Amino acid sequence: MACTETKKTDYSVSSPESKNTIEFKLLDGMPSYAVKHGEKEVLTPSKMGFVFKDNDSLASNFEIVTAETNEVDNTWDQVWGEKHTIRNHYNQLTIHLQEKAETKRKLDIEFRAFDDGIAFRYIFPEQEIKDSIFIMNELTEFNLKDDGNSWWIPAYKSNRYEHLFTKTKVSEIDTVHTPYTIKSDNGLYLSFHEADLKNFASYTVAKKEGTHLDLDLMPWHDGVKVRTTKSFQTPWRTLQIGEKPGDLIESYLVLNLNEPNKLDDLSYIESYKYTGMWWGMHISKYSFWEGPNHGASTKNCLEYIDETNELGIHHMLIEGWNKGWTPAWYENKMHEFSFTEPTDDFDYNTVVDYANKKGVKIIGYHETGSNIINYKKQIDAGMQLYKDLGIHDVKIGQVGDKLNMIEWHGSQFGVEYYRWVLEKAAQYQLTVNFHEPIKDTGERRTYPNMMAREGARGQEYNAWSEGNPPSHTALLPFTRMLAGPMDFTPGVLDIMETKGYNNRRINTTASKQLALYVVLYSPIQMLADLPENYIGNPAFQFLVDVPTDWENTKVLDAEIGEYITTVRKDLKSDDWYLGSITNEKERNIEVDLSFLGEGSYEAQMYTDGETTDINSDPSNVTITNKEVTASDKLNVRLGAGGGAAIRFKKL
């Protein structure tokens, strides 16, 4: 039901259960908004508007023409996801503004109040503007009432999003990427992000003064933030609000702000687990490029297909099969790959035919090296090749600090490029796993062939750097993964395996590697370790069993960067799965099993042993079984850097 009002200068809208309220005011012709959670002020009045080319401001001298309110309450089902059925329930306020000056330009602002946060976007309607529109700045502010601890990675640095998180007070941040997560001094948990990012620049958060923050659009190389004509619509600016850390993870606000599925053909889209030589390449057992250690030779691929089949896994990634790879492929140069010509030691048809006989589906790989000019020339031929071979999944890399060596990945150029590739992939019946991506803003709802992406420091950093500290994976669920699924590539069970190759190790226990399959959601999960470390390993059974598509997800207990215990219900059975991980600190946790359904379950537990931690026998996994019901509680030890993975099998 909609309601229209006129000639006021302030309006408000509250969420369905009145948890969150947005207050809009026109102060001396300048638009501003504020946000409250119950009686707690979250954002104090914060300015809104734009600056166009030649310092042309669209931020003042406004009057309100009309204002409309309405309520929406519906549900929708994900094609795949961490929760199958999602409720979309909000109250909306739309403000129609017009300048009082001679130009009489119009600007609409749509606000949505959800019980798990708020969102707003600007709409600049078509209004007989014939010249191109150059947005030089968006004036949106986020003026936080309170300081608080926050976790962030820097924007405008090399390596894109692949940084360790820094913890500081809000008042001490750099310019940072979103999701930007805060534990406010007022006790609330907050995360700034955006939804439905398309045809626009992505935004970062910049400190203005104290706890007053600015929205900062990532520019083109010439400084222009957004180029458009006639009209524009911004992505949704989102603020998720929770009373405990898990509320942020259980929020589907970002997904709800995206358009419904646009794909008619879903026949090729499935969630899965996969193997590949990826880890062997990163620990230098194999090379990406041709030579005596070339990983993607026909011989090696056939052996990997046999091992993948023996493990009971049905997908396998092949990287480095094509011409163009060199030892310096990852350097910031306009490196040129072929997307159709195989290496001298690789034969497409032999490998794919053999995989088909073994019940293994091949996942293709396109590494662009951030040379987008070269990729665009070949993308149709490269994707057609995969379609002809019956391949329906492709991993696409954009290694390089900037696209074409000049444009930020998060610029409007990058945003439009990634969406173009995704739509192109759908034409060829391909699902996509982006590495070196633009951040996720929920487009998987609209294009469910967008399966997962990287966009953070993943497992590979454990192969050739100082590695990821134990706290890293206890931070990811509350930061990067609030945006969407991550291809973290967990599952290395031989923690010391890199010794003998490049002498590195992983700062977790093997049980924690198992738990990551539940804690870090992705519809495609790599079994990253070398196959010989899985074959005959009793702990591998959990990786065989754990699903990649869920009916429901709950966070039982958590503290950002410290620990998290997550449970998920299998979509296709009555089984539940638990993953619990800790940082550098050993913990004993008590798990209340009231989330289980009626009847009895067999708890199949994969845990750290009594003395196991990152420094003491980290590859040891203790496996025990116990019959439990919803009225029981389990006590589980997490070693330092450790974890626990449990399957609750319905009896």
Buried (B, 14 or more C-beta within 10 A) or exposed (E): EEEEEEEEEEBBBBBBEEBBBBBBBBEEBBBBBBBBBEEBBBBBBBBBBBBBEEEEBBBBBBEBEBBBBBBEEEEBEBBBBBBBEBEBBBBBBBBBBBBEEEEEBBBBBBBBBBBBBBBBBBBBBEEEBEEEBBBBBBBBBBBBBBBBBBBBBBBBBEEBBBBBBBBEBBBEBBBBBBBBBBBBBBEBBBBBBBBBBBBBBBBBBBBEEEBBBBBBBBBBBEEBBBBBEBEBBBBBBBBBBBEBBBBBBBBBBBBBBBEEBEBEEEEBBBBBBBBBBBBBBBBBBBBBBBEEBBBBBBEBBBEBBBBBBEBEBBBBBBBBBBBBBEEEBBEEBEBBBBBEEBBEBBBBEEBBEBBBEBEBBBBBBBBBBBBBEBBBEBBEEBBBBBBEBBBBBBBBBBBBBBBBBEBBBBBBBBBBBBBEBBEBBBEBBBBBBBBBBBBBBBBBBBBBBBBBBBBBBBBBBBBBEEBBBBBBBBBBBBBBBBBBBBBBBBBBBBBEBBEEBEEBBBBBBBBBBBBBBBBBBBBBBBBBBBBEBBEEBEBBBBBEBBBBBBBBBBBBBBBBBBBBBBBBBBBEEBBBBBBBBBBBBBBEBEBBBEBBEEEBBBBBBBBBBEEBBBEBBBBBBBEEEEEBBBEBEBEBBBBBBBBBBBBBBBE
